[in-house]
Amino acid sequence: MRLNLTKKQFVLILSVLLMISSSTLMAQQQIYSYSQYADNLIPINPAYSMLDKAGSLNLMGRKQFIGIEGAPSSLLFSGSLPIESIGGAAGVYVLNDQVAVERQLEVNAFFAKSIQLTSTGFLAVSLNAGVRNYVANYSSVDPTGGDGQFRDDVRETRPNIGFGVMFYSSKYYLGFSLPELTIRSLGTASVQDANYLKNHYYFSGAYLADLTDDIKFKPSTLVSYVNGSPLLADITGTIYLKEQLGLGASYRTNKKASGIISVNTETFKVGYSYQFGIASNNLGGFNAAIHEVSLSYRFGKTGERKLL
């Protein structure tokens, strides 16, 4: 039997499939679900900005189903500026998530402050506030309005607040954060009941060990939880050669794995990761790999490379 589809029908089917797959993905993952989280924690916990005495600008992008229009993509920007006179830091971070006809834009400003607890240990706290905007252009999927599910567009904006705490030294950090405190659900589109728009709790930690004069090893973890879903944990190990080349691997408890590579200087850092499924139904079959690229620029006090 031969199936003849018009262009409009094809676009409708593709959009629905993308939204179903993305909603399933969002239900399993946290909103800040990045393989290179260990070096880009500001959006997850702005207290992390206190670990670096230099200012920084960071950009990270993710792309899934490359080559397919409307495929899930995400862009994350963060900037931090130290305020030495009060032992603090301030900055912003912006998240833009796009899936088919659905888009979420979030803009937050933050302030962080640290105090010294021991000869080597510090405690940092942070507060963030901003806005979240959600748009679902359903009418563009079905302009005729024949399908009631795709008849009405959704546009909604609401405020956002969050906080974070982190205990750290020059060798490790341990943190807890709730960067998005959701009082009520946002939007009425297909991700309404997904974890994507609920309160997300994060625990993060890392340790930088000197194996030899030229080799350092950094194990790190990010554990996230949202009510009604299983605990999700990332475990990552990264080896730094001469503090310039980073080679890492990551495992996520939803049966995802990643390979990570980065090049570091005192001022710039470029990273790339490739995430893939390792479940039995992924191996040897359809595998929705995710590509992730990060760029960082440090300014001010950049006397040494930032590895932690």
C-alpha positions, -999 to 999 in steps of 0.1 A, spaced: 0 0 0 14 34 -10 9 63 14 7 97 -2 12 127 21 10 164 14 37 186 26 14 201 53 5 166 66 42 156 66 51 187 87 23 180 111 34 144 116 70 153 121 62 181 146 40 158 166 67 131 167 94 156 178 72 170 205 63 135 218 100 125 218 111 157 234 84 156 261 96 121 270 132 133 271 123 163 293 103 140 316 135 120 322 160 148 323 165 180 342 163 214 325 201 219 329 211 185 315 246 191 300 275 166 297 300 194 304 283 204 336 315 201 358 330 233 343 298 252 337 279 251 369 268 287 372 233 282 358 228 252 380 244 268 411 255 305 408 275 301 441 300 282 418 311 317 405 331 322 437 356 295 427 371 318 401 387 351 409 386 360 372 355 372 353 342 348 327 319 346 297 306 311 288 285 298 259 272 263 254 251 247 227 234 213 224 218 198 193 199 165 188 187 149 155 211 170 134 197 178 100 161 177 110 142 210 111 127 217 145 149 191 163 156 197 200 183 223 205 195 244 235 217 274 240 230 285 273 250 317 281 264 328 314 286 357 325 302 364 359 321 394 373 339 392 407 334 420 432 366 418 453 357 446 476 329 425 493 341 390 484 313 384 460 303 380 424 274 390 402 263 380 367 236 367 344 227 335 326 203 329 298 187 297 286 169 292 253 154 258 246 137 250 213 117 219 203 96 220 171 70 248 178 78 250 215 103 274 230 113 284 265 135 314 272 148 321 307 169 351 318 183 353 354 206 377 372 225 364 403 246 376 432 269 353 452 290 359 484 315 337 502 330 336 537 361 317 549 353 289 573 387 272 577 423 279 565 414 264 531 376 261 531 350 286 520 312 287 521 294 305 492 257 314 489 238 327 460 205 342 450 191 344 415 160 361 401 146 365 366 118 356 342 107 325 322 89 328 290 71 299 273 57 299 237 40 271 218 30 281 183 6 252 177 -14 271 151 16 269 128 14 231 129 -23 229 119 -34 263 105 -69 249 96 -76 243 133 -90 208 125 -71 192 153 -83 207 186 -50 198 203 -31 221 180 -56 249 176 -46 274 204 -12 290 208 3 293 243 23 323 255 31 329 291 57 347 312 63 345 349 90 354 374 116 330 387 137 329 418 163 304 431 192 299 455 224 279 459 250 270 485 285 256 480 314 246 502 347 247 483 385 249 484 412 250 457 408 212 454 371 204 456 336 217 458 302 204 472 270 222 464 232 222 467 209 244 447 173 250 436 178 274 406 141 274 396 115 277 423 82 270 406 50 280 424 27 268 397 29 251 362 39 272 332 20 269 300 -7 244 289 11 228 260 25 193 256 51 196 283 26 208 309 28 176 329 65 170 323 93 174 348 107 202 327 87 229 345 87 216 381 111 224 410 145 209 403 170 201 431 207 197 424 236 183 443 271 188 427 306 178 437 341 175 422 376 169 434 409 178 416 437 153 423 474 155 413 484 122 398 518 134 386 534 168 379 518 167 344 486 148 350 456 157 370 423 138 375 389 152 383 360 130 393 327 149 394 290 143 399 257 160 394 227 145 411 193 159 403 158 153 415 123 163 406 92 152 425 76 121 410 106 110 390 136 87 397 168 103 410 191 112 380 229 111 385 258 120 363 292 106 371 322 120 351 359 114 351 383 138 334 421 136 330 440 168 323 474 165 305 497 194 314 466 214 323 460 219 286 441 189 272 412 174 290 399 139 282 367 127 299 339 102 300 305 104 316 278 80 326 242 90 333 218 67 352 192 70 325 215 48 304 234 76 286 271 80 281 293 107 268 328 113 256 343 147 264 373 166 251 385 201 260 414 224 253 424 249 280 445 280 282 446 307 309 421 328 289 401 304 266 386 270 269 369 250 241 350 218 248 331 192 228 310 162 240 292 134 222 263 118 242 247 85 231 224 59 245 238 26 259 205 8 265 200 -24 246 175 -8 222 201 19 213 230 -4 205 230 -14 169 198 6 162 183 41 163 204 63 185 195 99 191 230 112 197 235 147 212 263 170 202 275 197 227 300 225 222 312 249 248 333 281 246 347 301 276 366 333 279 382 345 312 394 380 319 410 399 347 429 377 371 439 348 348 472 338 362 464 301 361 442 277 342 408 270 357 404 232 360 380 229 390 
